[in-house]
């Protein structure tokens, strides 16, 4: 929805009022744990999109509760604001917190190869222990030079 500074200010005002209405005026148990995350008011103030966050397993119940309480919320909003027109309310479930939680869980399960330190070209940086072992292994057979010499003397 197209926004300007005036409609953003009105959206903030509408968000605060709708939050208060849901908290104090609506007694529907389906809307007990609902948080208003954002509002968008059209430039002509005829439509207000309201984004609400809830527990992922209660999305359907919350949507039904908001749909049944929409008229009452709109009436209370109209009494609380001094706009010429009371906007139609369009409720949307905000799932961004769920997406953020999924991303956080995915980042906890980082494959071990991503934790390897890399140089500026993206190649793994060898540890000092690996470098020392490779220097002792002159002929590339996996054994260091001291071991080969000791076995040859026998």
Secondary structure, 3 states (H helix, E strand, C coil): CCCCHHHHHHHHHHHHHHHHHHHHCCCCHHHCCCEEEEEEECCCCCEEEEEEECCHHHHHHHHHHHHHHHHHHHHHHHHHCCCCCCCEEEEEECCHHHHHHHHHHHHHCCCHHHHCCECCCCCECCCHHHHHHHHHCCCCCCCCHHHHHHHHHC
